[in-house]
Amino acid sequence: MKRLRWDPPEAKRSLPKHPYRDSALLYGALAVLVVVISVATGGGFVRALVYAVVVFLIATAWSWRSWRNREREERIRKAEQGE
């Protein structure tokens, strides 16, 4: 019988070149998509725009915080290894 392994992979992925810009662009595109779909289905433009902006700001802030923490952890790991 084969066992499933739920352990994370040993090798960590490297950071993207522009993580902050990329996440802001992604969430911006998703916000625009929400507004377009809302208007196309008969929803209110202003209401959709307000929700899209609020969710964009929250999601972008969350991902930027995550990137900052990941960068800090990587700096600490490199300092401990003497790199």
PDB file with SEQRES, HELIX, SHEET and CRYST1 records, atoms N, CA, C and O in Angstrom:
SEQRES   1 A   83  MET LYS ARG LEU ARG TRP ASP PRO PRO GLU ALA LYS ARG          
SEQRES   2 A   83  SER LEU PRO LYS HIS PRO TYR ARG ASP SER ALA LEU LEU          
SEQRES   3 A   83  TYR GLY ALA LEU ALA VAL LEU VAL VAL VAL ILE SER VAL          
SEQRES   4 A   83  ALA THR GLY GLY GLY PHE VAL ARG ALA LEU VAL TYR ALA          
SEQRES   5 A   83  VAL VAL VAL PHE LEU ILE ALA THR ALA TRP SER TRP ARG          
SEQRES   6 A   83  SER TRP ARG ASN ARG GLU ARG GLU GLU ARG ILE ARG LYS          
SEQRES   7 A   83  ALA GLU GLN GLY GLU                                          
HELIX    1 AA1 PRO A   19  ALA A   40  1                                  22    
HELIX    2 AA2 PHE A   45  GLN A   81  1                                  37    
CRYST1    1.000    1.000    1.000  90.00  90.00  90.00 P 1           1          
ATOM      1  N   MET A   1       0.839  -1.173   0.000  1.00  0.00           N  
ATOM      2  CA  MET A   1       0.000   0.000   0.000  1.00  0.00           C  
ATOM      3  C   MET A   1       0.893   1.250   0.000  1.00  0.00           C  
ATOM      4  O   MET A   1       1.872   1.324   0.743  1.00  0.00           O  
ATOM      5  N   LYS A   2       0.551   2.201  -0.821  1.00  0.00           N  
ATOM      6  CA  LYS A   2       1.332   3.422  -0.939  1.00  0.00           C  
ATOM      7  C   LYS A   2       0.806   4.470   0.044  1.00  0.00           C  
ATOM      8  O   LYS A   2      -0.403   4.658   0.178  1.00  0.00           O  
ATOM      9  N   ARG A   3       1.738   5.154   0.736  1.00  0.00           N  
ATOM     10  CA  ARG A   3       1.331   6.171   1.717  1.00  0.00           C  
ATOM     11  C   ARG A   3       1.432   7.556   1.100  1.00  0.00           C  
ATOM     12  O   ARG A   3       2.365   7.858   0.357  1.00  0.00           O  
ATOM     13  N   LEU A   4       0.469   8.377   1.418  1.00  0.00           N  
ATOM     14  CA  LEU A   4       0.512   9.767   0.970  1.00  0.00           C  
ATOM     15  C   LEU A   4       1.429  10.550   1.887  1.00  0.00           C  
ATOM     16  O   LEU A   4       1.433  10.338   3.100  1.00  0.00           O  
ATOM     17  N   ARG A   5       2.206  11.456   1.311  1.00  0.00           N  
ATOM     18  CA  ARG A   5       3.108  12.289   2.105  1.00  0.00           C  
ATOM     19  C   ARG A   5       2.612  13.720   2.050  1.00  0.00           C  
ATOM     20  O   ARG A   5       2.434  14.282   0.969  1.00  0.00           O  
ATOM     21  N   TRP A   6       2.394  14.295   3.185  1.00  0.00           N  
ATOM     22  CA  TRP A   6       1.881  15.658   3.270  1.00  0.00           C  
ATOM     23  C   TRP A   6       2.955  16.649   3.699  1.00  0.00           C  
ATOM     24  O   TRP A   6       2.657  17.811   3.975  1.00  0.00           O  
ATOM     25  N   ASP A   7       4.197  16.194   3.757  1.00  0.00           N  
ATOM     26  CA  ASP A   7       5.288  17.079   4.151  1.00  0.00           C  
ATOM     27  C   ASP A   7       5.568  18.081   3.040  1.00  0.00           C  
ATOM     28  O   ASP A   7       5.472  17.745   1.859  1.00  0.00           O  
ATOM     29  N   PRO A   8       5.914  19.314   3.412  1.00  0.00           N  
ATOM     30  CA  PRO A   8       6.242  20.299   2.371  1.00  0.00           C  
ATOM     31  C   PRO A   8       7.553  19.917   1.696  1.00  0.00           C  
ATOM     32  O   PRO A   8       8.406  19.275   2.310  1.00  0.00           O  
ATOM     33  N   PRO A   9       7.715  20.306   0.441  1.00  0.00           N  
ATOM     34  CA  PRO A   9       8.968  19.985  -0.240  1.00  0.00           C  
ATOM     35  C   PRO A   9      10.141  20.688   0.434  1.00  0.00           C  
ATOM     36  O   PRO A   9       9.989  21.777   0.988  1.00  0.00           O  
ATOM     37  N   GLU A  10      11.298  20.061   0.383  1.00  0.00           N  
ATOM     38  CA  GLU A  10      12.488  20.601   1.038  1.00  0.00           C  
ATOM     39  C   GLU A  10      12.958  21.895   0.384  1.00  0.00           C  
ATOM     40  O   GLU A  10      13.297  22.855   1.076  1.00  0.00           O  
ATOM     41  N   ALA A  11      12.979  21.921  -0.921  1.00  0.00           N  
ATOM     42  CA  ALA A  11      13.486  23.103  -1.633  1.00  0.00           C  
ATOM     43  C   ALA A  11      12.411  24.185  -1.656  1.00  0.00           C  
ATOM     44  O   ALA A  11      11.278  23.945  -2.074  1.00  0.00           O  
ATOM     45  N   LYS A  12      12.784  25.379  -1.202  1.00  0.00           N  
ATOM     46  CA  LYS A  12      11.837  26.488  -1.235  1.00  0.00           C  
ATOM     47  C   LYS A  12      11.924  27.194  -2.579  1.00  0.00           C  
ATOM     48  O   LYS A  12      12.984  27.249  -3.201  1.00  0.00           O  
ATOM     49  N   ARG A  13      10.810  27.725  -3.008  1.00  0.00           N  
ATOM     50  CA  ARG A  13      10.800  28.485  -4.253  1.00  0.00           C  
ATOM     51  C   ARG A  13      11.469  29.826  -4.019  1.00  0.00           C  
ATOM     52  O   ARG A  13      11.379  30.402  -2.935  1.00  0.00           O  
ATOM     53  N   SER A  14      12.130  30.306  -5.033  1.00  0.00           N  
ATOM     54  CA  SER A  14      12.775  31.613  -4.908  1.00  0.00           C  
ATOM     55  C   SER A  14      11.736  32.717  -5.084  1.00  0.00           C  
ATOM     56  O   SER A  14      10.666  32.500  -5.654  1.00  0.00           O  
ATOM     57  N   LEU A  15      12.067  33.881  -4.592  1.00  0.00           N  
ATOM     58  CA  LEU A  15      11.160  35.017  -4.714  1.00  0.00           C  
ATOM     59  C   LEU A  15      11.101  35.492  -6.164  1.00  0.00           C  
ATOM     60  O   LEU A  15      12.112  35.463  -6.867  1.00  0.00           O  
ATOM     61  N   PRO A  16       9.926  35.927  -6.616  1.00  0.00           N  
ATOM     62  CA  PRO A  16       9.847  36.508  -7.956  1.00  0.00           C  
ATOM     63  C   PRO A  16      10.657  37.797  -8.025  1.00  0.00           C  
ATOM     64  O   PRO A  16      11.031  38.362  -6.998  1.00  0.00           O  
ATOM     65  N   LYS A  17      10.923  38.255  -9.241  1.00  0.00           N  
ATOM     66  CA  LYS A  17      11.717  39.469  -9.415  1.00  0.00           C  
ATOM     67  C   LYS A  17      11.014  40.706  -8.846  1.00  0.00           C  
ATOM     68  O   LYS A  17      11.648  41.538  -8.199  1.00  0.00           O  
ATOM     69  N   HIS A  18       9.722  40.822  -9.085  1.00  0.00           N  
ATOM     70  CA  HIS A  18       8.947  41.988  -8.646  1.00  0.00           C  
ATOM     71  C   HIS A  18       7.664  41.530  -7.929  1.00  0.00           C  
ATOM     72  O   HIS A  18       6.574  41.677  -8.482  1.00  0.00           O  
ATOM     73  N   PRO A  19       7.772  40.986  -6.729  1.00  0.00           N  
ATOM     74  CA  PRO A  19       6.586  40.420  -6.085  1.00  0.00           C  
ATOM     75  C   PRO A  19       5.529  41.461  -5.737  1.00  0.00           C  
ATOM     76  O   PRO A  19       4.336  41.179  -5.844  1.00  0.00           O  
ATOM     77  N   TYR A  20       5.937  42.653  -5.325  1.00  0.00           N  
ATOM     78  CA  TYR A  20       4.964  43.676  -4.928  1.00  0.00           C  
ATOM     79  C   TYR A  20       4.194  44.188  -6.138  1.00  0.00           C  
ATOM     80  O   TYR A  20       2.969  44.309  -6.101  1.00  0.00           O  
ATOM     81  N   ARG A  21       4.918  44.486  -7.205  1.00  0.00           N  
ATOM     82  CA  ARG A  21       4.268  44.972  -8.418  1.00  0.00           C  
ATOM     83  C   ARG A  21       3.351  43.900  -9.001  1.00  0.00           C  
ATOM     84  O   ARG A  21       2.220  44.188  -9.394  1.00  0.00           O  
ATOM     85  N   ASP A  22       3.843  42.665  -9.055  1.00  0.00           N  
ATOM     86  CA  ASP A  22       3.059  41.583  -9.643  1.00  0.00           C  
ATOM     87  C   ASP A  22       1.758  41.347  -8.887  1.00  0.00           C  
ATOM     88  O   ASP A  22       0.708  41.153  -9.500  1.00  0.00           O  
ATOM     89  N   SER A  23       1.824  41.361  -7.560  1.00  0.00           N  
ATOM     90  CA  SER A  23       0.597  41.129  -6.799  1.00  0.00           C  
ATOM     91  C   SER A  23      -0.376  42.292  -6.956  1.00  0.00           C  
ATOM     92  O   SER A  23      -1.585  42.073  -7.033  1.00  0.00           O  
ATOM     93  N   ALA A  24       0.129  43.524  -7.006  1.00  0.00           N  
ATOM     94  CA  ALA A  24      -0.762  44.673  -7.214  1.00  0.00           C  
ATOM     95  C   ALA A  24      -1.420  44.607  -8.589  1.00  0.00           C  
ATOM     96  O   ALA A  24      -2.607  44.909  -8.718  1.00  0.00           O  
ATOM     97  N   LEU A  25      -0.666  44.217  -9.620  1.00  0.00           N  
ATOM     98  CA  LEU A  25      -1.242  44.097 -10.960  1.00  0.00           C  
ATOM     99  C   LEU A  25      -2.295  42.994 -11.018  1.00  0.00           C  
ATOM    100  O   LEU A  25      -3.345  43.167 -11.637  1.00  0.00           O  
ATOM    101  N   LEU A  26      -2.016  41.864 -10.378  1.00  0.00           N  
ATOM    102  CA  LEU A  26      -2.979  40.765 -10.368  1.00  0.00           C  
ATOM    103  C   LEU A  26      -4.282  41.178  -9.689  1.00  0.00           C  
ATOM    104  O   LEU A  26      -5.365  40.974 -10.239  1.00  0.00           O  
ATOM    105  N   TYR A  27      -4.178  41.757  -8.495  1.00  0.00           N  
ATOM    106  CA  TYR A  27      -5.390  42.152  -7.781  1.00  0.00           C  
ATOM    107  C   TYR A  27      -6.106  43.313  -8.475  1.00  0.00           C  
ATOM    108  O   TYR A  27      -7.330  43.420  -8.401  1.00  0.00           O  
ATOM    109  N   GLY A  28      -5.354  44.172  -9.141  1.00  0.00           N  
ATOM    110  CA  GLY A  28      -5.980  45.241  -9.927  1.00  0.00           C  
ATOM    111  C   GLY A  28      -6.787  44.674 -11.079  1.00  0.00           C  
ATOM    112  O   GLY A  28      -7.906  45.117 -11.338  1.00  0.00           O  
ATOM    113  N   ALA A  29      -6.221  43.693 -11.772  1.00  0.00           N  
ATOM    114  CA  ALA A  29      -6.940  43.057 -12.882  1.00  0.00           C  
ATOM    115  C   ALA A  29      -8.197  42.351 -12.376  1.00  0.00           C  
ATOM    116  O   ALA A  29      -9.243  42.408 -13.024  1.00  0.00           O  
ATOM    117  N   LEU A  30      -8.103  41.694 -11.234  1.00  0.00           N  
ATOM    118  CA  LEU A  30      -9.279  41.029 -10.673  1.00  0.00           C  
ATOM    119  C   LEU A  30     -10.347  42.041 -10.259  1.00  0.00           C  
ATOM    120  O   LEU A  30     -11.540  41.781 -10.413  1.00  0.00           O  
ATOM    121  N   ALA A  31      -9.927  43.187  -9.738  1.00  0.00           N  
ATOM    122  CA  ALA A  31     -10.886  44.236  -9.360  1.00  0.00           C  
ATOM    123  C   ALA A  31     -11.617  44.763 -10.589  1.00  0.00           C  
ATOM    124  O   ALA A  31     -12.832  44.957 -10.559  1.00  0.00           O  
ATOM    125  N   VAL A  32     -10.877  44.992 -11.665  1.00  0.00           N  
ATOM    126  CA  VAL A  32     -11.504  45.451 -12.914  1.00  0.00           C  
ATOM    127  C   VAL A  32     -12.479  44.398 -13.421  1.00  0.00           C  
ATOM    128  O   VAL A  32     -13.568  44.733 -13.887  1.00  0.00           O  
ATOM    129  N   LEU A  33     -12.096  43.126 -13.333  1.00  0.00           N  
ATOM    130  CA  LEU A  33     -12.972  42.047 -13.774  1.00  0.00           C  
ATOM    131  C   LEU A  33     -14.272  42.013 -12.964  1.00  0.00           C  
ATOM    132  O   LEU A  33     -15.345  41.782 -13.521  1.00  0.00           O  
ATOM    133  N   VAL A  34     -14.179  42.241 -11.670  1.00  0.00           N  
ATOM    134  CA  VAL A  34     -15.381  42.275 -10.821  1.00  0.00           C  
ATOM    135  C   VAL A  34     -16.313  43.396 -11.259  1.00  0.00           C  
ATOM    136  O   VAL A  34     -17.525  43.200 -11.350  1.00  0.00           O  
ATOM    137  N   VAL A  35     -15.752  44.563 -11.528  1.00  0.00           N  
ATOM    138  CA  VAL A  35     -16.579  45.700 -11.950  1.00  0.00           C  
ATOM    139  C   VAL A  35     -17.223  45.418 -13.308  1.00  0.00           C  
ATOM    140  O   VAL A  35     -18.407  45.694 -13.502  1.00  0.00           O  
ATOM    141  N   VAL A  36     -16.457  44.876 -14.240  1.00  0.00           N  
ATOM    142  CA  VAL A  36     -16.989  44.589 -15.580  1.00  0.00           C  
ATOM    143  C   VAL A  36     -18.109  43.561 -15.503  1.00  0.00           C  
ATOM    144  O   VAL A  36     -19.152  43.737 -16.132  1.00  0.00           O  
ATOM    145  N   ILE A  37     -17.909  42.494 -14.742  1.00  0.00           N  
ATOM    146  CA  ILE A  37     -18.944  41.467 -14.618  1.00  0.00           C  
ATOM    147  C   ILE A  37     -20.181  42.027 -13.934  1.00  0.00           C  
ATOM    148  O   ILE A  37     -21.305  41.710 -14.324  1.00  0.00           O  
ATOM    149  N   SER A  38     -19.980  42.856 -12.918  1.00  0.00           N  
ATOM    150  CA  SER A  38     -21.120  43.451 -12.216  1.00  0.00           C  
ATOM    151  C   SER A  38     -21.956  44.328 -13.149  1.00  0.00           C  
ATOM    152  O   SER A  38     -23.183  44.231 -13.174  1.00  0.00           O  
ATOM    153  N   VAL A  39     -21.284  45.173 -13.907  1.00  0.00           N  
ATOM    154  CA  VAL A  39     -22.009  46.056 -14.831  1.00  0.00           C  
ATOM    155  C   VAL A  39     -22.671  45.240 -15.932  1.00  0.00           C  
ATOM    156  O   VAL A  39     -23.800  45.535 -16.327  1.00  0.00           O  
ATOM    157  N   ALA A  40     -21.982  44.215 -16.434  1.00  0.00           N  
ATOM    158  CA  ALA A  40     -22.534  43.382 -17.508  1.00  0.00           C  
ATOM    159  C   ALA A  40     -23.760  42.607 -17.066  1.00  0.00           C  
ATOM    160  O   ALA A  40     -24.619  42.289 -17.889  1.00  0.00           O  
ATOM    161  N   THR A  41     -23.856  42.300 -15.782  1.00  0.00           N  
ATOM    162  CA  THR A  41     -25.006  41.530 -15.295  1.00  0.00           C  
ATOM    163  C   THR A  41     -26.078  42.421 -14.672  1.00  0.00           C  
ATOM    164  O   THR A  41     -27.018  41.926 -14.051  1.00  0.00           O  
ATOM    165  N   GLY A  42     -25.932  43.736 -14.840  1.00  0.00           N  
ATOM    166  CA  GLY A  42     -26.971  44.645 -14.381  1.00  0.00           C  
ATOM    167  C   GLY A  42     -26.776  45.196 -12.982  1.00  0.00           C  
ATOM    168  O   GLY A  42     -27.689  45.814 -12.435  1.00  0.00           O  
ATOM    169  N   GLY A  43     -25.615  44.990 -12.392  1.00  0.00           N  
ATOM    170  CA  GLY A  43     -25.335  45.522 -11.063  1.00  0.00           C  
ATOM    171  C   GLY A  43     -24.968  46.998 -11.130  1.00  0.00           C  
ATOM    172  O   GLY A  43     -24.736  47.542 -12.209  1.00  0.00           O  
ATOM    173  N   GLY A  44     -24.920  47.621  -9.997  1.00  0.00           N  
ATOM    174  CA  GLY A  44     -24.578  49.027  -9.933  1.00  0.00           C  
ATOM    175  C   GLY A  44     -23.076  49.249 -10.098  1.00  0.00           C  
ATOM    176  O   GLY A  44     -22.269  48.556  -9.479  1.00  0.00           O  
ATOM    177  N   PHE A  45     -22.711  50.209 -10.928  1.00  0.00           N  
ATOM    178  CA  PHE A  45     -21.298  50.492 -11.195  1.00  0.00           C  
ATOM    179  C   PHE A  45     -20.588  51.021  -9.956  1.00  0.00           C  
ATOM    180  O   PHE A  45     -19.510  50.544  -9.602  1.00  0.00           O  
ATOM    181  N   VAL A  46     -21.194  52.007  -9.298  1.00  0.00           N  
ATOM    182  CA  VAL A  46     -20.541  52.640  -8.148  1.00  0.00           C  
ATOM    183  C   VAL A  46     -20.364  51.634  -7.011  1.00  0.00           C  
ATOM    184  O   VAL A  46     -19.302  51.572  -6.390  1.00  0.00           O  
ATOM    185  N   ARG A  47     -21.384  50.865  -6.747  1.00  0.00           N  
ATOM    186  CA  ARG A  47     -21.298  49.862  -5.674  1.00  0.00           C  
ATOM    187  C   ARG A  47     -20.204  48.834  -5.983  1.00  0.00           C  
ATOM    188  O   ARG A  47     -19.412  48.488  -5.107  1.00  0.00           O  
ATOM    189  N   ALA A  48     -20.159  48.351  -7.221  1.00  0.00           N  
ATOM    190  CA  ALA A  48     -19.138  47.378  -7.614  1.00  0.00           C  
ATOM    191  C   ALA A  48     -17.751  47.991  -7.523  1.00  0.00           C  
ATOM    192  O   ALA A  48     -16.803  47.330  -7.100  1.00  0.00           O  
ATOM    193  N   LEU A  49     -17.629  49.241  -7.914  1.00  0.00           N  
ATOM    194  CA  LEU A  49     -16.332  49.920  -7.863  1.00  0.00           C  
ATOM    195  C   LEU A  49     -15.850  50.069  -6.420  1.00  0.00           C  
ATOM    196  O   LEU A  49     -14.673  49.857  -6.130  1.00  0.00           O  
ATOM    197  N   VAL A  50     -16.754  50.432  -5.526  1.00  0.00           N  
ATOM    198  CA  VAL A  50     -16.382  50.586  -4.114  1.00  0.00           C  
ATOM    199  C   VAL A  50     -15.926  49.251  -3.540  1.00  0.00           C  
ATOM    200  O   VAL A  50     -14.889  49.187  -2.880  1.00  0.00           O  
ATOM    201  N   TYR A  51     -16.684  48.182  -3.782  1.00  0.00           N  
ATOM    202  CA  TYR A  51     -16.295  46.868  -3.278  1.00  0.00           C  
ATOM    203  C   TYR A  51     -14.969  46.413  -3.890  1.00  0.00           C  
ATOM    204  O   TYR A  51     -14.114  45.870  -3.191  1.00  0.00           O  
ATOM    205  N   ALA A  52     -14.801  46.633  -5.181  1.00  0.00           N  
ATOM    206  CA  ALA A  52     -13.568  46.210  -5.851  1.00  0.00           C  
ATOM    207  C   ALA A  52     -12.358  46.943  -5.283  1.00  0.00           C  
ATOM    208  O   ALA A  52     -11.309  46.332  -5.079  1.00  0.00           O  
ATOM    209  N   VAL A  53     -12.487  48.237  -5.026  1.00  0.00           N  
ATOM    210  CA  VAL A  53     -11.372  49.010  -4.470  1.00  0.00           C  
ATOM    211  C   VAL A  53     -11.046  48.541  -3.055  1.00  0.00           C  
ATOM    212  O   VAL A  53      -9.875  48.390  -2.706  1.00  0.00           O  
ATOM    213  N   VAL A  54     -12.065  48.312  -2.249  1.00  0.00           N  
ATOM    214  CA  VAL A  54     -11.834  47.862  -0.869  1.00  0.00           C  
ATOM    215  C   VAL A  54     -11.148  46.496  -0.860  1.00  0.00           C  
ATOM    216  O   VAL A  54     -10.176  46.296  -0.132  1.00  0.00           O  
ATOM    217  N   VAL A  55     -11.645  45.566  -1.656  1.00  0.00           N  
ATOM    218  CA  VAL A  55     -11.046  44.230  -1.695  1.00  0.00           C  
ATOM    219  C   VAL A  55      -9.639  44.300  -2.286  1.00  0.00           C  
ATOM    220  O   VAL A  55      -8.747  43.585  -1.829  1.00  0.00           O  
ATOM    221  N   PHE A  56      -9.425  45.146  -3.292  1.00  0.00           N  
ATOM    222  CA  PHE A  56      -8.093  45.325  -3.866  1.00  0.00           C  
ATOM    223  C   PHE A  56      -7.111  45.797  -2.797  1.00  0.00           C  
ATOM    224  O   PHE A  56      -6.008  45.261  -2.688  1.00  0.00           O  
ATOM    225  N   LEU A  57      -7.501  46.787  -2.016  1.00  0.00           N  
ATOM    226  CA  LEU A  57      -6.609  47.323  -0.988  1.00  0.00           C  
ATOM    227  C   LEU A  57      -6.291  46.284   0.093  1.00  0.00           C  
ATOM    228  O   LEU A  57      -5.144  46.156   0.519  1.00  0.00           O  
ATOM    229  N   ILE A  58      -7.302  45.554   0.525  1.00  0.00           N  
ATOM    230  CA  ILE A  58      -7.088  44.541   1.558  1.00  0.00           C  
ATOM    231  C   ILE A  58      -6.200  43.413   1.030  1.00  0.00           C  
ATOM    232  O   ILE A  58      -5.250  43.005   1.699  1.00  0.00           O  
ATOM    233  N   ALA A  59      -6.506  42.909  -0.164  1.00  0.00           N  
ATOM    234  CA  ALA A  59      -5.732  41.801  -0.730  1.00  0.00           C  
ATOM    235  C   ALA A  59      -4.292  42.210  -1.009  1.00  0.00           C  
ATOM    236  O   ALA A  59      -3.366  41.444  -0.746  1.00  0.00           O  
ATOM    237  N   THR A  60      -4.101  43.413  -1.540  1.00  0.00           N  
ATOM    238  CA  THR A  60      -2.751  43.888  -1.837  1.00  0.00           C  
ATOM    239  C   THR A  60      -1.961  44.081  -0.550  1.00  0.00           C  
ATOM    240  O   THR A  60      -0.795  43.690  -0.480  1.00  0.00           O  
ATOM    241  N   ALA A  61      -2.564  44.668   0.454  1.00  0.00           N  
ATOM    242  CA  ALA A  61      -1.875  44.864   1.732  1.00  0.00           C  
ATOM    243  C   ALA A  61      -1.495  43.515   2.349  1.00  0.00           C  
ATOM    244  O   ALA A  61      -0.398  43.367   2.887  1.00  0.00           O  
ATOM    245  N   TRP A  62      -2.391  42.541   2.274  1.00  0.00           N  
ATOM    246  CA  TRP A  62      -2.115  41.226   2.833  1.00  0.00           C  
ATOM    247  C   TRP A  62      -0.948  40.563   2.097  1.00  0.00           C  
ATOM    248  O   TRP A  62      -0.050  40.006   2.729  1.00  0.00           O  
ATOM    249  N   SER A  63      -0.962  40.623   0.779  1.00  0.00           N  
ATOM    250  CA  SER A  63       0.112  39.956   0.039  1.00  0.00           C  
ATOM    251  C   SER A  63       1.437  40.686   0.228  1.00  0.00           C  
ATOM    252  O   SER A  63       2.482  40.041   0.309  1.00  0.00           O  
ATOM    253  N   TRP A  64       1.418  42.019   0.300  1.00  0.00           N  
ATOM    254  CA  TRP A  64       2.663  42.767   0.533  1.00  0.00           C  
ATOM    255  C   TRP A  64       3.233  42.432   1.911  1.00  0.00           C  
ATOM    256  O   TRP A  64       4.448  42.320   2.072  1.00  0.00           O  
ATOM    257  N   ARG A  65       2.361  42.274   2.894  1.00  0.00           N  
ATOM    258  CA  ARG A  65       2.816  41.884   4.230  1.00  0.00           C  
ATOM    259  C   ARG A  65       3.435  40.495   4.186  1.00  0.00           C  
ATOM    260  O   ARG A  65       4.467  40.256   4.814  1.00  0.00           O  
ATOM    261  N   SER A  66       2.816  39.580   3.452  1.00  0.00           N  
ATOM    262  CA  SER A  66       3.346  38.225   3.320  1.00  0.00           C  
ATOM    263  C   SER A  66       4.703  38.230   2.620  1.00  0.00           C  
ATOM    264  O   SER A  66       5.614  37.509   3.027  1.00  0.00           O  
ATOM    265  N   TRP A  67       4.842  39.039   1.568  1.00  0.00           N  
ATOM    266  CA  TRP A  67       6.133  39.123   0.869  1.00  0.00           C  
ATOM    267  C   TRP A  67       7.205  39.690   1.790  1.00  0.00           C  
ATOM    268  O   TRP A  67       8.335  39.203   1.819  1.00  0.00           O  
ATOM    269  N   ARG A  68       6.840  40.722   2.541  1.00  0.00           N  
ATOM    270  CA  ARG A  68       7.814  41.332   3.451  1.00  0.00           C  
ATOM    271  C   ARG A  68       8.276  40.317   4.498  1.00  0.00           C  
ATOM    272  O   ARG A  68       9.469  40.234   4.790  1.00  0.00           O  
ATOM    273  N   ASN A  69       7.346  39.545   5.065  1.00  0.00           N  
ATOM    274  CA  ASN A  69       7.704  38.516   6.044  1.00  0.00           C  
ATOM    275  C   ASN A  69       8.581  37.442   5.422  1.00  0.00           C  
ATOM    276  O   ASN A  69       9.539  36.979   6.041  1.00  0.00           O  
ATOM    277  N   ARG A  70       8.254  37.049   4.208  1.00  0.00           N  
ATOM    278  CA  ARG A  70       9.051  36.024   3.533  1.00  0.00           C  
ATOM    279  C   ARG A  70      10.470  36.528   3.246  1.00  0.00           C  
ATOM    280  O   ARG A  70      11.439  35.786   3.405  1.00  0.00           O  
ATOM    281  N   GLU A  71      10.586  37.782   2.825  1.00  0.00           N  
ATOM    282  CA  GLU A  71      11.913  38.360   2.582  1.00  0.00           C  
ATOM    283  C   GLU A  71      12.715  38.433   3.878  1.00  0.00           C  
ATOM    284  O   GLU A  71      13.912  38.143   3.891  1.00  0.00           O  
ATOM    285  N   ARG A  72      12.056  38.818   4.958  1.00  0.00           N  
ATOM    286  CA  ARG A  72      12.735  38.895   6.259  1.00  0.00           C  
ATOM    287  C   ARG A  72      13.221  37.515   6.689  1.00  0.00           C  
ATOM    288  O   ARG A  72      14.353  37.378   7.153  1.00  0.00           O  
ATOM    289  N   GLU A  73      12.380  36.492   6.540  1.00  0.00           N  
ATOM    290  CA  GLU A  73      12.775  35.131   6.899  1.00  0.00           C  
ATOM    291  C   GLU A  73      13.960  34.658   6.061  1.00  0.00           C  
ATOM    292  O   GLU A  73      14.859  33.985   6.564  1.00  0.00           O  
ATOM    293  N   GLU A  74      13.950  35.015   4.784  1.00  0.00           N  
ATOM    294  CA  GLU A  74      15.057  34.612   3.916  1.00  0.00           C  
ATOM    295  C   GLU A  74      16.360  35.309   4.325  1.00  0.00           C  
ATOM    296  O   GLU A  74      17.425  34.691   4.311  1.00  0.00           O  
ATOM    297  N   ARG A  75      16.275  36.599   4.690  1.00  0.00           N  
ATOM    298  CA  ARG A  75      17.475  37.310   5.159  1.00  0.00           C  
ATOM    299  C   ARG A  75      18.018  36.680   6.443  1.00  0.00           C  
ATOM    300  O   ARG A  75      19.230  36.527   6.593  1.00  0.00           O  
ATOM    301  N   ILE A  76      17.134  36.318   7.360  1.00  0.00           N  
ATOM    302  CA  ILE A  76      17.552  35.693   8.615  1.00  0.00           C  
ATOM    303  C   ILE A  76      18.185  34.337   8.335  1.00  0.00           C  
ATOM    304  O   ILE A  76      19.213  34.001   8.923  1.00  0.00           O  
ATOM    305  N   ARG A  77      17.582  33.552   7.441  1.00  0.00           N  
ATOM    306  CA  ARG A  77      18.128  32.244   7.106  1.00  0.00           C  
ATOM    307  C   ARG A  77      19.515  32.375   6.492  1.00  0.00           C  
ATOM    308  O   ARG A  77      20.418  31.609   6.830  1.00  0.00           O  
ATOM    309  N   LYS A  78      19.692  33.339   5.594  1.00  0.00           N  
ATOM    310  CA  LYS A  78      20.996  33.537   4.966  1.00  0.00           C  
ATOM    311  C   LYS A  78      22.035  34.005   6.004  1.00  0.00           C  
ATOM    312  O   LYS A  78      23.197  33.602   5.951  1.00  0.00           O  
ATOM    313  N   ALA A  79      21.607  34.847   6.932  1.00  0.00           N  
ATOM    314  CA  ALA A  79      22.549  35.331   7.963  1.00  0.00           C  
ATOM    315  C   ALA A  79      22.978  34.182   8.886  1.00  0.00           C  
ATOM    316  O   ALA A  79      24.129  34.121   9.316  1.00  0.00           O  
ATOM    317  N   GLU A  80      22.052  33.286   9.180  1.00  0.00           N  
ATOM    318  CA  GLU A  80      22.375  32.139  10.030  1.00  0.00           C  
ATOM    319  C   GLU A  80      23.314  31.165   9.330  1.00  0.00           C  
ATOM    320  O   GLU A  80      24.128  30.505   9.975  1.00  0.00           O  
ATOM    321  N   GLN A  81      23.197  31.078   8.005  1.00  0.00           N  
ATOM    322  CA  GLN A  81      24.058  30.174   7.248  1.00  0.00           C  
ATOM    323  C   GLN A  81      25.398  30.818   6.916  1.00  0.00           C  
ATOM    324  O   GLN A  81      26.300  30.154   6.404  1.00  0.00           O  
ATOM    325  N   GLY A  82      25.526  32.092   7.201  1.00  0.00           N  
ATOM    326  CA  GLY A  82      26.777  32.798   6.951  1.00  0.00           C  
ATOM    327  C   GLY A  82      26.997  33.170   5.500  1.00  0.00           C  
ATOM    328  O   GLY A  82      28.139  33.291   5.055  1.00  0.00           O  
ATOM    329  N   GLU A  83      25.931  33.350   4.765  1.00  0.00           N  
ATOM    330  CA  GLU A  83      26.047  33.712   3.345  1.00  0.00           C  
ATOM    331  C   GLU A  83      26.241  35.198   3.182  1.00  0.00           C  
ATOM    332  O   GLU A  83      26.358  35.685   2.057  1.00  0.00           O  
TER     333      GLU A  83                                                      
END                                                                             
